[in-house]
Amino acid sequence: MHIDTRELAVKELDCDLCIIGAGPAGISLAREFIGQGVRVALVESGGLHYDRHVQALAGGPTFGAIKPSIEVNRRQFGGNANLWCVGLGPAEKGLRHAMMDAIDFQVRPWVRHSGWPIGREEIMPHYERAQQVCGGGVFGYAPEPWEDEHARQLPLQSQGLETGMFHFSPFEVFTNRYRQQLFDAPNITIYTHATATELLPRESQTAVGRVCLSGPGQRPWQLRAKTVVLAAGGYENARLLLGSRGPDGRTLGNAHDLVGRYYHDHLQGRSGYLIPSDPRLLEQLALYDLRLRRGAYVMGYLKLSAHLQAQEQVMNLNCFLFPRPDERHSRAIDAFNTLRGHRLQRQRLDEVAPALGMKKTLACLWQAGRGLDYVAAMAWRAATGRQSSAYGLGHGGWSQLDQPGKRFSRLELWHSIEQSPHPLNRVSLGPRRDALGCAELELHWHWQQEDIEQTLKAQSLFARALEGAGLGRVERVLQADGSPHLERPVGSHHLMGTTRMHADPRQGVVDVNCKVHGVDNLYIAGSSVFPTGGYANPTLTLVALALRLADRLKAQSGCKSMAGSPFGRSAAKLSDHPAAR
């Protein structure tokens, strides 16, 4: 059942399980209860389509060179799945998936505050289920099943490098495919345009009793629940806890001032270019291109072995290989794509310069003009669908081109970089209020010097291995101050760590079962529970954890028939409500 709460007239409703947030974590959790004897309320701040008034509720000041919260925290059914933008085929967008490495779960003495209270083996069975939930193909993250005559992994094991695989699935799995399935489930109600503003405790109990909800222009209402799961994302999970108080009057789940702290994301940037000793190398690297293989979209990448990470005491990061023309033509196409991207966001061409800045506009025009021969040919091939204007994180297919070794002269070394969890990187509540009267969130972010040093060292290990294997010469790229190159503003929409998992309540917000320490019936799903995040996109892991949590909640409830639900009478009344028709 679906209810748009803008049409809701009642002040209070009941459910057994309230899930706050209809992103990949919340949707995956709710699906596990279809047909079970549990009345589930899936509450989403946004609607089925983008609403700028609702999205404005995600805004707030940012301190540090990180993307604004309003851009990386989508309030809409499907959550941040609506932001996925990897090109899988004509008019089809998706997201990459990878398992986190086993070392990412371990305590690493050279990474402060690292270590999960569970190992990867604990969630491995859930990873396999998550692969299917995410719409992925065959479960296989080792390179061997995906190799063929023209797609072999690089022989770098002796150099301490390994090949891993990313899988890809379409974004509509969570934005559309599961929507009707949940709408049709008799025991699940989806409430859209329903923003959770506060959690209210039960009297004289260490438990949540009610969820306060509202929306722009709406009357506030409440939802009574036996169990509550926060699945609203790394920012909003923390924000809702910080804006709620327990029976003792203290901030909910924040007895040790940990809620909102240890925020981390995945940074992106290049470390240099590999100039192949043999141009034919590009014709042997199809494994490292995004391609359709055995009914699945996959792409290989390089990573540091766990042994090398421990030996050199560096954090985890991977390395993509993207083909590029020579430097003059690369600068020209980058400038062209910058101008083109801003043009697509503007109604008229004369709006580009004010938006981009006159100085940068002129610089882009100059660079594009210097490589006009390449830009013109590339633009024509891109317009006719024969080649991308820039292969990278969002576009593959270069290995299918005729003689890629003659089209490109080098390989860009691009990294997804682990960031260590640091208590001063955090989400907090600011002094300003949003349209619903809730405190706006504030983001505080800084890249620690120890992270910078470890990243530089790790990137040099990739360069050393590639050169040591005789593949070519690496030209390093650094910032003017000697720090690693980063895409700015930084961030990959991977909002991790703000309600971190730890067995000790003095070091974490949730326990090994994702239950908030000190609160009997409050759980958290999503990447906010990740103590550390490695380099892998978090979706596969957060879905696996949601499935693991669903198993625990189903076992606790016994999944009795709907007739046995203590809220059976309320549910029957709700089904007769006009807004549900």
C-alpha positions in Angstrom: 0.0 0.0 0.0 1.2 3.5 -0.8 0.0 6.6 1.1 1.0 10.1 0.1 0.9 11.8 3.5 0.0 15.2 2.1 -3.5 13.7 1.9 -3.4 12.1 5.4 -5.8 13.5 7.9 -5.2 11.3 10.9 -2.8 12.3 13.8 -1.6 8.8 14.8 -1.1 5.4 13.3 0.4 2.1 14.3 2.8 -0.5 13.0 5.0 -3.3 14.2 8.2 -2.2 12.3 8.9 1.4 11.2 11.7 1.8 8.7 12.8 5.4 8.2 14.3 5.9 4.7 13.4 4.2 1.4 16.8 4.0 -0.1 18.6 0.7 -1.0 19.0 -0.2 2.7 15.4 0.5 3.7 13.9 -1.1 0.6 16.0 -4.2 1.0 15.0 -4.5 4.6 11.3 -4.0 3.9 11.2 -6.6 1.1 12.3 -9.3 3.5 9.0 -8.9 5.4 6.7 -9.2 2.4 4.0 -11.8 3.3 5.2 -12.0 6.9 3.0 -11.5 9.9 4.6 -8.1 10.6 3.0 -4.7 9.8 5.7 -2.7 8.2 5.8 1.1 7.7 8.4 2.3 5.2 8.7 6.0 5.7 10.3 8.3 3.0 10.9 12.0 3.3 10.5 12.6 -0.4 8.0 11.4 -3.0 8.2 9.1 -6.0 9.7 12.0 -8.0 12.2 14.8 -7.1 10.7 17.6 -5.1 13.0 20.7 -4.6 11.0 21.8 -1.5 11.6 18.4 0.2 15.2 18.3 -1.0 15.9 21.7 0.6 15.5 20.0 4.0 18.8 18.2 3.3 20.7 21.5 3.2 23.1 22.9 5.7 26.5 24.6 6.0 29.6 22.7 5.1 33.1 23.3 6.6 35.8 21.8 4.4 36.3 21.1 0.7 33.5 18.5 0.6 30.3 18.4 -1.5 27.3 20.1 0.1 24.8 17.8 1.8 21.9 18.8 -0.4 23.8 17.3 -3.4 24.7 13.9 -1.9 21.6 13.0 0.2 18.7 12.5 -2.1 15.2 12.7 -0.5 13.2 10.6 -2.9 11.9 7.0 -3.1 15.1 5.0 -4.0 17.3 7.4 -2.0 20.8 7.9 -3.5 20.1 5.3 -6.1 18.5 8.2 -8.0 22.0 9.7 -8.2 23.8 6.7 -9.8 25.2 7.7 -13.2 27.4 4.9 -14.6 26.6 4.4 -18.2 25.7 0.7 -18.8 24.1 1.0 -22.2 21.9 3.2 -24.3 19.8 5.3 -21.9 20.7 2.9 -19.0 22.4 4.1 -15.8 23.7 2.1 -12.9 26.2 1.7 -10.1 29.3 -0.4 -9.4 29.3 -3.0 -6.7 32.2 -4.7 -4.9 32.8 -6.6 -1.7 34.9 -5.0 0.8 38.3 -6.7 1.2 38.8 -8.9 4.3 41.5 -6.5 5.6 38.9 -3.7 5.7 37.2 -5.4 8.6 40.4 -6.0 10.6 42.0 -3.8 13.2 45.0 -2.3 11.4 47.5 -0.7 13.9 48.5 1.9 11.2 44.9 3.1 10.7 43.5 4.7 13.8 40.0 3.7 15.0 40.0 0.8 12.4 38.3 -2.5 12.7 34.8 -4.0 12.7 33.5 -6.2 15.5 32.7 -8.8 12.8 34.8 -10.2 10.0 33.9 -10.5 6.3 33.2 -14.2 6.7 30.2 -13.2 9.0 28.4 -11.4 6.2 29.7 -13.5 3.2 26.4 -15.4 2.9 24.5 -12.1 2.9 26.8 -10.7 0.2 25.6 -13.5 -2.1 22.0 -12.6 -1.4 22.7 -8.9 -1.8 24.1 -9.5 -5.2 20.7 -10.8 -6.3 18.8 -8.0 -4.5 20.9 -5.4 -6.3 20.1 -7.0 -9.6 23.7 -8.2 -10.3 24.6 -11.2 -12.4 26.7 -14.2 -11.4 28.3 -13.7 -8.0 32.0 -13.7 -8.7 34.5 -11.0 -7.6 37.7 -12.9 -8.5 39.0 -12.1 -12.0 39.4 -15.7 -13.4 35.7 -16.3 -14.4 35.7 -13.1 -16.4 38.9 -13.6 -18.4 39.1 -14.5 -22.1 41.6 -14.4 -24.9 41.7 -10.6 -25.0 41.0 -10.0 -21.3 43.7 -11.3 -19.1 44.7 -10.0 -15.7 48.0 -8.2 -15.5 50.8 -10.4 -14.1 51.5 -8.3 -11.0 51.1 -10.7 -8.1 54.9 -10.8 -7.6 54.8 -7.0 -7.3 52.2 -7.1 -4.6 49.2 -6.1 -6.8 46.1 -8.1 -7.4 43.1 -7.8 -9.8 39.6 -7.3 -8.4 36.3 -7.0 -10.2 33.5 -4.6 -10.0 29.9 -5.6 -10.9 27.3 -3.2 -12.1 23.5 -3.1 -11.9 20.9 -0.6 -13.2 19.7 2.1 -10.8 16.0 1.4 -11.5 16.3 -1.8 -9.4 15.7 0.4 -6.3 14.0 3.4 -7.9 11.4 1.5 -9.8 11.6 -2.3 -9.9 10.8 -3.0 -6.3 8.3 -0.1 -5.9 5.2 -1.9 -7.2 6.2 -5.1 -5.3 6.1 -3.2 -2.1 3.0 -1.3 -3.0 1.2 -4.6 -3.5 2.3 -6.2 -0.3 -0.7 -6.4 2.1 1.4 -6.0 5.2 3.6 -3.1 4.1 2.6 0.5 3.8 4.9 3.1 2.1 4.4 6.6 3.4 5.9 9.2 1.1 6.4 13.0 1.8 6.8 11.9 5.4 9.9 13.4 7.1 10.8 11.9 10.4 11.6 14.9 12.7 12.0 13.2 16.1 12.0 9.9 17.9 10.0 9.9 21.2 10.8 7.4 24.0 8.4 5.2 25.7 7.7 6.3 29.3 10.1 4.8 31.9 11.6 2.5 29.2 14.9 2.4 27.2 13.0 2.1 24.0 11.5 4.3 21.2 7.7 4.5 21.2 6.8 7.0 18.6 8.2 8.6 15.4 7.2 12.2 14.8 6.6 13.0 11.1 5.8 16.0 9.0 6.4 17.7 5.7 6.4 21.1 4.0 2.9 22.5 4.5 1.7 19.5 6.5 0.2 19.0 9.9 2.6 16.9 12.1 1.5 13.3 12.9 2.9 10.3 14.8 3.6 6.7 14.1 3.6 4.2 17.0 6.0 1.3 16.4 7.3 -1.7 18.3 10.6 -1.6 16.5 12.3 1.3 14.6 15.1 1.1 12.0 16.9 4.2 10.8 17.8 3.8 7.1 17.9 7.4 6.1 21.6 7.7 5.1 24.9 8.6 6.8 23.8 12.2 7.5 20.2 11.9 8.4 20.6 8.8 10.7 22.9 10.9 12.8 20.8 14.0 12.5 17.7 12.2 13.7 19.5 10.8 16.8 21.0 14.1 17.6 17.6 15.8 17.4 15.9 13.2 19.7 16.2 12.5 23.4 15.7 9.4 25.6 13.8 9.1 28.8 16.7 10.4 30.7 16.7 13.6 28.7 20.0 12.9 27.0 20.5 12.8 23.2 19.3 9.4 22.0 22.1 6.8 21.6 24.8 9.4 22.4 25.9 8.6 25.9 29.5 8.8 24.8 29.3 11.7 22.4 29.9 9.5 19.3 26.8 10.1 17.2 27.8 12.0 14.0 31.5 11.5 14.6 34.0 9.5 12.5 32.5 10.5 9.2 34.4 9.3 6.2 33.9 9.0 2.4 35.8 7.7 -0.6 38.1 10.3 -2.2 38.8 10.2 -5.9 41.8 11.3 -7.8 44.6 10.5 -10.2 48.2 9.7 -9.3 49.7 9.8 -12.8 49.8 8.2 -16.2 51.3 4.9 -17.4 53.1 5.4 -20.7 53.2 1.8 -22.1 56.4 0.4 -23.3 54.4 -1.4 -26.0 51.3 0.4 -27.4 49.7 -3.0 -28.0 49.2 -3.2 -24.2 45.9 -1.4 -24.5 44.6 -4.1 -26.8 45.2 -6.7 -24.0 43.4 -4.9 -21.2 39.7 -5.6 -21.9 39.4 -7.1 -18.4 39.9 -3.6 -17.0 37.2 -2.0 -19.2 33.5 -1.9 -18.3 31.9 -4.5 -20.5 29.0 -7.0 -20.8 30.3 -10.5 -20.1 28.2 -13.6 -19.4 25.1 -11.5 -18.9 26.7 -9.2 -16.4 28.4 -5.8 -16.6 31.9 -6.1 -15.0 35.1 -4.2 -14.8 38.5 -5.1 -13.4 40.8 -2.9 -11.4 44.1 -3.2 -9.5 44.5 -3.3 -5.8 47.2 -3.7 -3.1 47.5 -7.1 -1.6 46.7 -7.3 2.1 50.3 -8.4 2.7 51.7 -5.3 1.0 49.3 -3.0 2.9 50.5 -4.5 6.2 54.2 -4.5 5.2 54.1 -0.9 4.0 51.5 0.3 6.5 49.2 2.0 4.1 45.4 2.3 3.9 43.4 0.6 1.2 42.9 2.1 -2.3 42.4 0.7 -5.7 43.6 1.7 -9.2 41.5 2.1 -12.4 43.1 2.1 -15.8 41.5 4.7 -18.1 42.9 5.3 -21.7 43.9 8.8 -22.6 45.4 10.6 -25.6 48.6 12.7 -25.2 48.7 15.6 -22.8 47.7 18.3 -25.3 44.7 16.4 -26.5 43.7 15.4 -23.0 43.7 19.0 -21.8 41.6 19.9 -24.8 38.9 17.3 -24.3 38.8 18.0 -20.5 38.2 21.7 -21.3 35.6 20.8 -23.9 33.8 18.5 -21.5 33.8 21.3 -18.8 32.2 23.8 -21.2 29.8 21.2 -22.5 28.7 20.2 -18.9 28.0 23.8 -18.0 26.2 24.4 -21.3 23.9 21.5 -20.6 23.0 23.0 -17.2 22.1 26.4 -18.7 19.3 27.6 -21.0 21.6 29.9 -23.1 25.3 29.8 -24.1 25.8 33.3 -22.7 25.0 32.0 -19.2 28.0 29.7 -19.2 30.7 32.3 -18.5 29.0 33.9 -15.5 28.3 30.4 -14.0 31.8 29.0 -14.7 33.7 32.3 -14.2 35.1 34.4 -17.0 38.7 33.4 -16.3 38.0 29.7 -16.3 35.8 30.0 -19.4 38.5 31.7 -21.4 41.1 29.1 -20.2 38.8 26.3 -21.3 38.2 27.9 -24.7 42.0 28.3 -25.1 42.8 24.7 -24.2 39.9 23.3 -26.4 41.2 25.4 -29.3 44.8 24.1 -28.9 43.5 20.6 -29.4 40.7 21.4 -31.8 41.8 18.6 -34.2 41.2 16.0 -31.6 38.1 17.6 -30.0 36.3 17.9 -33.3 36.9 14.2 -34.2 36.0 13.1 -30.7 32.9 15.2 -30.5 31.7 13.7 -33.8 32.3 10.2 -32.8 30.6 10.8 -29.4 27.6 12.4 -31.1 27.2 9.4 -33.4 27.6 6.9 -30.5 30.9 5.4 -31.7 33.1 6.6 -28.8 32.8 8.4 -25.5 34.2 11.9 -25.1 36.0 10.7 -22.0 36.3 7.2 -20.6 36.3 7.0 -16.8 34.2 6.1 -13.8 30.9 6.7 -15.7 31.8 5.4 -19.2 33.3 2.2 -20.5 33.6 0.5 -23.9 37.0 1.6 -25.0 38.3 -2.0 -25.4 35.7 -2.5 -28.1 37.1 0.3 -30.3 39.2 -0.6 -33.3 42.9 -0.6 -32.4 42.7 1.3 -29.1 46.5 1.3 -29.0 46.5 3.8 -31.9 43.8 6.0 -30.5 45.3 6.4 -27.0 48.9 6.9 -25.9 48.7 6.4 -22.1 46.7 5.1 -19.2 45.4 7.3 -16.5 45.9 5.8 -13.0 42.7 6.8 -11.1 42.1 5.8 -7.5 39.2 5.4 -5.1 40.9 6.3 -1.8 40.1 5.1 1.7 39.8 7.8 4.3 40.5 7.0 7.9 37.7 7.5 10.5 38.5 10.6 12.6 36.3 11.9 15.4 36.6 15.6 14.3 35.1 14.7 10.9 31.5 14.8 11.8 27.8 15.7 11.4 26.4 18.0 14.0 23.4 20.2 14.5 23.7 23.9 13.7 21.9 26.9 15.1 19.6 27.4 12.0 16.3 25.7 11.5 14.8 24.2 8.4 11.2 24.6 7.1 10.0 22.0 9.6 11.6 23.6 12.6 14.4 21.0 12.9 18.0 22.0 13.4 19.9 22.0 10.2 22.9 19.7 10.0 26.4 21.0 9.7 29.3 19.0 8.1 32.8 19.3 9.3 35.5 17.6 7.2 39.3 17.7 6.9 41.7 15.3 5.2 44.2 14.3 7.9 48.0 14.6 7.3 48.5 10.9 8.1 45.9 10.0 5.4 47.8 12.2 2.9 51.1 10.5 3.7 49.7 7.0 3.4 47.9 7.8 0.2 51.1 9.2 -1.4 53.0 6.0 -0.3 50.3 3.7 -1.6 50.2 5.5 -5.0 53.9 5.1 -5.3 53.5 1.4 -4.7 51.3 1.1 -7.8 53.8 3.1 -9.9 56.7 0.9 -8.6 54.8 -2.3 -9.4 53.8 -1.3 -12.9 57.3 -0.1 -13.8 58.8 -3.2 -12.1 56.7 -5.5 -14.3 58.1 -3.8 -17.3 54.7 -2.4 -18.5 56.0 1.1 -19.0 56.9 4.4 -17.4 54.7 6.2 -14.8 54.5 10.0 -14.8 53.3 11.1 -11.4 50.7 13.9 -10.9 50.7 15.8 -7.7 49.2 19.1 -6.4 51.5 22.1 -6.2 52.1 21.5 -2.5 53.1 17.9 -3.1 49.9 16.3 -1.9 47.9 13.8 -3.9 45.6 15.1 -6.7 41.9 15.0 -5.6 38.7 15.8 -7.4 37.2 18.7 -5.6 34.9 19.2 -3.9 35.7 15.8 -2.6 33.3 12.9 -1.9 31.6 10.0 -3.6 28.2 10.2 -2.0 29.4 7.3 0.3 28.4 8.6 3.7 30.0 6.3 6.2 30.8 6.1 9.9 28.5 8.6 11.7 26.8 5.8 13.7 29.7 3.4 13.7 29.5 -0.3 14.8 31.5 -1.4 17.8 30.9 -4.0 20.6 32.0 -1.4 23.2 29.4 1.4 23.6 32.3 3.7 24.5 33.6 3.3 21.0 30.5 2.9 18.8 26.9 3.8 18.4 25.5 0.4 17.4 26.4 -3.1 18.5 27.3 -6.1 16.3 23.6 -6.5 15.4 23.2 -2.9 14.4 21.2 -2.1 17.5 21.8 1.3 19.1 23.6 0.8 22.4 21.3 1.4 25.3 18.0 1.5 23.3 16.1 -1.8 23.2 14.2 -1.5 20.0 16.2 0.9 17.8 18.4 -0.3 14.9 20.4 1.4 12.2 20.8 0.2 8.6 23.1 1.7 6.0 26.7 2.8 5.6 26.6 5.0 8.6 27.4 1.9 10.7 30.6 1.2 8.8 33.6 1.7 11.1 35.9 1.8 8.1 35.1 1.7 4.4 38.1 0.6 2.3 37.7 1.7 -1.3 34.6 -0.3 -2.4 31.3 1.3 -3.2 29.2 0.7 0.0 25.9 -0.4 -1.6 26.6 -4.2 -1.7 27.8 -4.2 1.9 25.0 -2.1 3.3 22.4 -4.3 1.5 24.1 -7.4 2.9 23.9 -5.9 6.4 20.2 -5.0 5.9 19.5 -8.6 5.0 21.4 -9.8 8.0 19.4 -7.4 10.2 16.1 -8.5 8.6 17.0 -12.1 9.6 17.5 -11.1 13.2 14.3 -9.0 13.4 12.2 -11.8 11.8 13.6 -14.3 14.3 12.7 -11.9 17.2 9.2 -11.4 15.9 8.5 -15.0 15.1 6.8 -13.7 12.0 3.4 -14.6 13.2 0.4 -14.5 10.9 -1.1 -11.1 10.4 -4.2 -12.1 12.4 -2.0 -12.5 15.4 -0.5 -9.0 15.1 -1.2 -6.7 18.1 -2.0 -4.0 15.6 -4.3 -6.1 13.4 -7.3 -3.9 14.2 -5.4 -0.6 13.5 -4.1 -2.1 10.2 -7.6 -2.9 9.1 -8.7 0.7 9.8 -5.7 2.0 7.9 -6.6 0.0 4.8 -9.9 1.7 4.7 -8.4 5.2 4.8 -9.2 7.2 1.7 -5.6 8.2 1.1 -4.7 4.5 0.7 -7.0 3.9 -2.2 
